[in-house]
Amino acid sequence: MNKVGALQHLSSEGGELAQAAIKLIQGKGSRKLLEQELGDVFALAELLMEHNVVRSEKVHDRKLVKLKNYGRMYG
């Protein structure tokens, strides 16, 4: 696996995801675009976990903590 390439791509997709969220907040974007960008980020995250670039257990544990916190913040 080209780890550097995948991480660079993740960085780029993260920026695109942020832009899609901002556009939706401003009323200039669409839910479809946000869904597509989230899918791109999720796909790269899965790839990084499959190739043990990041530990899936640690990602899962962090996700559970954040779901609890964000659930309180945003309901």
Order of alpha helices (4+ residues) and beta strands (2+ residues): alpha-alpha-alpha
